[in-house]
Amino acid sequence: MKLFFPLIFFVCLQAIMAQQPDPLSESIKLGETIYRKKCSACHGKNGMGKGKRIPPLAKSDYLKNNPEESIRGILFGQEGEIVVNGIAYDKKMKAIKLTNQEVADVMNYIINSWGNKSSTTITREKVAELRMTNPKQ
């Protein structure tokens, strides 16, 4: 009988924990909506980009190796040549007007979609920190 109550408590706790939304999963879900509205027109619904004009986000070595630069690209726009998966791109990308949380959400979606997998979660605090480093100020 002494083991029964702790066991019931443990089972109930596990059930409660299972019902709590995973913050990363929620961020990815919100990020997908933002991506479809703000990014897919250029980068494609499947993140494949547009040939040699607009770089892919799917299986992107640049995205994997430069997450902070990718965040800055969303915040401030992207100018100058970048190399993605061995292909050089030099088309200007305008800044996208999003909140810090929206940038975090869309980045979490992108870095965990289309063959990308990240062990890092982008937070609104990280985005806020990078926003303060605007190179155009």
C-alpha positions as CSV (number, residue, x, y, z in Angstrom):
1,M,0.0,0.0,0.0
2,K,2.9,2.4,0.7
3,L,4.1,2.0,-2.8
4,F,0.7,2.5,-4.3
5,F,0.3,6.2,-3.6
6,P,3.7,7.2,-4.9
7,L,3.1,5.2,-8.0
8,I,-0.3,6.9,-8.6
9,F,1.3,10.3,-8.0
10,F,4.0,9.4,-10.5
11,V,1.5,8.3,-13.1
12,C,-0.6,11.4,-12.7
13,L,2.5,13.6,-12.9
14,Q,3.5,11.9,-16.1
15,A,0.0,12.4,-17.6
16,I,0.1,16.1,-16.7
17,M,3.6,16.5,-18.2
18,A,2.5,14.8,-21.4
19,Q,-0.3,17.4,-21.8
20,Q,2.0,20.3,-21.5
21,P,3.0,21.7,-24.9
22,D,6.6,21.4,-25.8
23,P,7.9,25.0,-26.3
24,L,10.1,24.1,-29.3
25,S,7.2,22.2,-31.0
26,E,4.9,25.2,-30.4
27,S,7.5,27.6,-31.8
28,I,8.0,25.4,-34.9
29,K,4.2,25.3,-35.5
30,L,3.9,29.1,-35.2
31,G,7.0,29.5,-37.4
32,E,5.5,27.4,-40.2
33,T,2.6,29.9,-40.4
34,I,5.0,32.9,-40.5
35,Y,7.2,31.2,-43.1
36,R,4.2,30.5,-45.4
37,K,3.1,34.2,-45.1
38,K,6.5,36.0,-45.2
39,C,9.1,33.7,-46.7
40,S,7.7,31.0,-49.0
41,A,7.1,33.4,-52.0
42,C,10.8,33.6,-52.5
43,H,12.3,30.5,-50.8
44,G,9.4,28.2,-51.8
45,K,6.9,26.2,-49.9
46,N,9.4,23.4,-49.6
47,G,12.4,25.6,-48.8
48,M,14.1,24.8,-52.1
49,G,14.7,28.4,-53.2
50,K,14.7,29.5,-56.8
51,G,17.6,28.0,-58.7
52,K,20.6,30.2,-58.7
53,R,18.6,33.3,-57.9
54,I,17.4,32.6,-54.3
55,P,19.2,30.1,-52.0
56,P,17.6,27.1,-50.6
57,L,16.8,26.7,-46.9
58,A,16.3,23.0,-47.3
59,K,19.4,21.0,-46.3
60,S,21.3,24.3,-46.2
61,D,24.9,24.2,-45.0
62,Y,24.9,28.0,-44.7
63,L,21.9,28.0,-42.4
64,K,23.5,25.2,-40.3
65,N,26.9,26.9,-40.1
66,N,25.7,30.5,-39.8
67,P,22.5,30.7,-37.7
68,E,23.2,34.1,-36.3
69,E,23.9,35.5,-39.8
70,S,20.6,33.9,-40.9
71,I,18.8,35.7,-38.1
72,R,20.5,39.0,-39.0
73,G,19.4,38.4,-42.6
74,I,15.8,38.3,-41.5
75,L,16.2,41.3,-39.2
76,F,18.3,43.6,-41.4
77,G,18.2,42.1,-44.8
78,Q,21.0,40.3,-46.7
79,E,23.5,41.9,-49.1
80,G,26.6,40.6,-50.6
81,E,27.6,37.1,-51.7
82,I,26.9,34.1,-49.7
83,V,27.6,30.5,-50.6
84,V,25.0,27.9,-49.9
85,N,25.7,24.2,-50.6
86,G,28.6,25.2,-52.9
87,I,26.6,27.8,-55.0
88,A,27.2,31.5,-54.8
89,Y,24.2,33.8,-54.4
90,D,24.4,37.6,-54.5
91,K,20.8,38.8,-54.6
92,K,19.7,41.4,-52.1
93,M,17.1,40.2,-49.5
94,K,15.0,42.9,-47.8
95,A,14.6,42.8,-44.0
96,I,11.3,41.2,-42.8
97,K,9.3,43.1,-40.2
98,L,8.8,40.6,-37.5
99,T,8.8,40.7,-33.7
100,N,11.7,39.0,-31.9
101,Q,9.4,36.0,-31.0
102,E,8.3,35.7,-34.7
103,V,11.9,35.6,-35.9
104,A,12.7,33.0,-33.3
105,D,9.6,30.9,-34.4
106,V,10.4,31.1,-38.1
107,M,14.0,30.3,-37.5
108,N,13.0,27.3,-35.3
109,Y,10.8,26.1,-38.1
110,I,13.4,26.5,-40.8
111,I,16.3,24.9,-38.9
112,N,14.1,21.9,-38.2
113,S,12.4,21.4,-41.6
114,W,13.3,19.9,-45.0
115,G,16.2,17.8,-43.9
116,N,17.6,20.4,-41.5
117,K,17.9,19.4,-37.8
118,S,19.2,21.6,-35.1
119,S,20.0,20.8,-31.5
120,T,19.7,24.6,-30.8
121,T,16.5,26.4,-30.0
122,I,16.4,30.0,-31.1
123,T,14.9,32.2,-28.4
124,R,13.4,35.7,-28.6
125,E,16.1,36.8,-26.2
126,K,18.8,35.7,-28.7
127,V,17.0,37.5,-31.5
128,A,16.7,40.7,-29.3
129,E,20.5,40.5,-28.6
130,L,21.2,40.3,-32.3
131,R,18.8,43.0,-33.1
132,M,20.9,45.3,-30.9
133,T,23.9,44.6,-33.2
134,N,22.3,46.2,-36.3
135,P,25.2,46.7,-38.6
136,K,23.3,49.5,-40.4
137,Q,23.1,51.8,-37.3
